[in-house]
Amino acid sequence: MPRLPDPERRALILRVARQHFARAGFTSTTMADIARAAGMGVGSLYVYFPTKDAIALTLLHMYLDELERAIVPPMMELHGGEALARSIAVGFQLAACNEDIILLLHQVPPEMSVPICQQLPQALEPAVARQISQGHFRPGDPEFITQWVNNQVNWAITA
């Protein structure tokens, strides 16, 4: 009977993969490197992740989910400039704590990173539309304002 994947082992794989990606880069890191660092065989690693890309995507999704959970609530709970300032500030703080993931975001092929980078603007747009409808932002295109907030966070990430 095959062994069921262990959540603790999965977390270990993600942790050591993140360390390897930060140290050696995405391209130079192999599944064998990750398996060795996790203290397992490559075959066992494939039980958890089918490819190195899948590991990287999981790490990127985890970061972007955390970024969304940090940025969207202030935009929903606060008003106007205070909402913008707080959302951008928490985005900057989170970026500062995840420089290795941001570097990974720039190392993976664009066809991997572009779709997941749409996650934050999609999550922000309803909050921005709400700010506009409540009169806290001047009437305008919520997509434009959302992109502006997203661009501020991206600027901080790449700066």
URHU-V659075 format. One record per residue. N is the residue number from 1. RES is the residue in one letter. D_CENTER is the distance of its C-alpha to the mean C-alpha in Angstrom with 2 decimals. Layout:
# URHU-V659075
<<N:RES:D_CENTER> <N:RES:D_CENTER>>
This chain:
# URHU-V659075
<<1:M:35.60> <2:P:32.04> <3:R:29.95> <4:L:27.13> <5:P:23.64> <6:D:23.26> <7:P:20.09> <8:E:20.82> <9:R:21.19> <10:R:17.92> <11:A:16.20> <12:L:18.40> <13:I:17.45> <14:L:13.72> <15:R:14.84> <16:V:17.33> <17:A:15.28> <18:R:12.74> <19:Q:15.97> <20:H:17.53> <21:F:14.82> <22:A:14.97> <23:R:18.75> <24:A:19.85> <25:G:17.12> <26:F:15.58> <27:T:18.84> <28:S:21.17> <29:T:19.68> <30:T:21.46> <31:M:21.36> <32:A:24.57> <33:D:23.04> <34:I:20.41> <35:A:23.17> <36:R:25.55> <37:A:23.26> <38:A:22.61> <39:G:26.39> <40:M:26.61> <41:G:27.94> <42:V:25.99> <43:G:27.42> <44:S:26.03> <45:L:22.53> <46:Y:22.84> <47:V:23.50> <48:Y:19.89> <49:F:18.12> <50:P:20.08> <51:T:18.55> <52:K:16.59> <53:D:14.38> <54:A:13.76> <55:I:12.76> <56:A:10.31> <57:L:8.85> <58:T:8.82> <59:L:7.05> <60:L:4.17> <61:H:4.71> <62:M:5.40> <63:Y:2.99> <64:L:2.45> <65:D:5.84> <66:E:6.78> <67:L:6.38> <68:E:8.32> <69:R:10.66> <70:A:11.39> <71:I:12.07> <72:V:13.84> <73:P:16.51> <74:P:18.13> <75:M:18.39> <76:M:20.13> <77:E:22.23> <78:L:23.36> <79:H:25.30> <80:G:25.37> <81:G:24.72> <82:E:23.88> <83:A:21.01> <84:L:19.71> <85:A:20.29> <86:R:18.65> <87:S:15.47> <88:I:15.22> <89:A:16.34> <90:V:13.82> <91:G:11.02> <92:F:12.98> <93:Q:13.49> <94:L:9.98> <95:A:9.42> <96:A:12.75> <97:C:11.92> <98:N:9.06> <99:E:10.97> <100:D:11.04> <101:I:7.40> <102:I:7.89> <103:L:11.13> <104:L:9.97> <105:L:8.11> <106:H:11.65> <107:Q:13.52> <108:V:12.71> <109:P:15.03> <110:P:14.34> <111:E:15.24> <112:M:12.20> <113:S:9.61> <114:V:11.51> <115:P:11.52> <116:I:7.88> <117:C:7.75> <118:Q:10.54> <119:Q:8.87> <120:L:8.82> <121:P:12.34> <122:Q:13.61> <123:A:12.86> <124:L:14.38> <125:E:17.38> <126:P:19.41> <127:A:19.11> <128:V:20.34> <129:A:23.05> <130:R:24.13> <131:Q:24.51> <132:I:26.65> <133:S:28.70> <134:Q:29.45> <135:G:30.63> <136:H:28.17> <137:F:27.00> <138:R:29.54> <139:P:29.80> <140:G:27.69> <141:D:25.17> <142:P:22.10> <143:E:20.12> <144:F:21.33> <145:I:20.42> <146:T:16.94> <147:Q:16.47> <148:W:18.05> <149:V:15.68> <150:N:12.66> <151:N:14.74> <152:Q:15.47> <153:V:11.94> <154:N:11.56> <155:W:15.02> <156:A:14.29> <157:I:11.48> <158:T:14.01> <159:A:17.06>>
